[in-house]
């Protein structure tokens, strides 16, 4: 069996407490904390994507209405 050289999952889940402003040594990041961070990052990106899609939709509707107004102004009315 191959030994883990410290570059796998275990290394990714260990943080130096000094980097976090805590005491010296190592602190273990739990799987739940990683999952919570991943969930928050994913949720945040989906929220931004939704806001951007709403912006694009509103710009498209605004352009459509503007073209419709221009078309109605340029069409000749009924001749009497």
Buried (B, 14 or more C-beta within 10 A) or exposed (E): EEEEEEEEEEEEBEEEBEEEEEEEEEBEEEEEEEEEEEEEEEEEEEEEEEEEEEEEEEEEEEEEEEEEEEEEEEEEEEEE
